[in-house]
Amino acid sequence: MKQKNWAGRIAPAAVAACLLQGTAVQAQDTLRCEPGETYIMNVMVSSHPYWVPVYQGFKQAAEAFGCETVFSGTPDYDITKQIASFDQDLVKQPAGILLHPMQSDPFIEPINRAIDSGIQVATFAADSPMSKRTAYITSDNLAEAKFAAEEIVKQVGDSAEYAVLENPGQSNHDLRVTALISYFEQHYPNMKLVGRQATNQDTTAAYRATAAILQANPNLKAIWIPEAGSAEGAVTAVLEAKADVLIMQADITPATLEHIKAGNIHMALNPNQGMQGFMGFMAVFLAKHSEVFDPFNDYKVSGFNPVQIPYLDNGFSVITKENADSFDLNVYMEGRDPT
C-alpha cells in the first residue's frame, strides 16, 4: 500500500493558525497562578549559603507567573528532621515543592505520598530517583568529576598521589567522588589514591582528616572535595602544614571564595545555582499545570503526569582567582529580598 504523506497535505498556514488560536491561547490563559497558589523550596542545613542564589532563581521564576514562594527545611544535617519539615510543608497544601533530599531512599515514601495527594515534587542537586518525583534538576556531576580529574593532571602530572574527602549518602556528592576515582583508574592508572575519608560536610572533621592524610602521605599532590564545607577545613590543614597540595572543590561558600582569591584553593566547580532554582520552579510549576500539555503518548490511559523531566542539566561554572569577584554573594544580594 502506498503511504500517504500527511505532513505534505497540511498547509503551513493552517498549522500556524492552529498553534496561534489553540495551544498558544490556552497556555496564555492557563499558565498563571491562582491567588495564593504557593510553591515551597525545601532543603537541609537551611542556613548554608548555597541555597541563597537557588532560592533567588526560584523566586524570580515564580514572580513571573504570579506565584507565591516559601523557603523551608531544617537547619540540621539530619534526615529525620528534614523529612519532618517536608511533612509539615505538606500540611500547608502547596501546589508543589522543589526538594533537595538529603538522602535518596528515605524520601521515597514522603515524595510518593505528596504526589498521590496532588502536590507536585521535583528534586534538585540531589535526587530520589526511585520516587514518583516528576523532575530532577542538577549540574552534570560526571562532567564535573571529569573536568576536575583533567585539571588535576594538568597541574600535577599523571603519576601523582591524590586524596578525596567525601559525604556518603548524598547522591550528587557520591557521584562527584566515585566518578573522579573511576576516571583516573580508566585514563590515568598511575594516579595513586592514598587517602579517602568521609567528612560529611563537617569543617572540623575535614581539618582532622586532611591533617592525618598529609602526615601519612608526604608526597600528596592533590585533593578533590565534593562540597565546600569540607574544603574549608581541608585548606586550613594544608596551610598549617605548609604543604604544596593542590585543592579542588565543588560548590562554593564565602570562605572558600576568599581562599580562591588568595590562591590557597586552586578552583571550584560551582553549579549554576540561579538557573538551578529558576528551572526547578519551572519544572514543578509545569507539572502542576500539566493540563496545557497534550503529548503524543499514553499518559491519559496510564495516568501519569505528562510533564516528566528525568534529568535537566543546569550547568556549572569554573571559579578561579580571575573571576572570583563575580561570585561574591554579598554583592549579588545587594538590594534583593532574601525571604
Beta strands, then each sheet from edge to edge (+ up, - down):
strand 1: 38-44
strand 2: 68-74
strand 3: 96-99
strand 4: 120-124
strand 5: 135-138
strand 6: 161-166
strand 7: 192-198
strand 8: 220-225
strand 9: 246-250
strand 10: 267-271
strand 11: 309-313
strand 12: 316-319
sheet 1: 2+ 1+ 3+ 4+ 5+ 11+
sheet 2: 7+ 6+ 8+ 9+ 10+ 12-
end
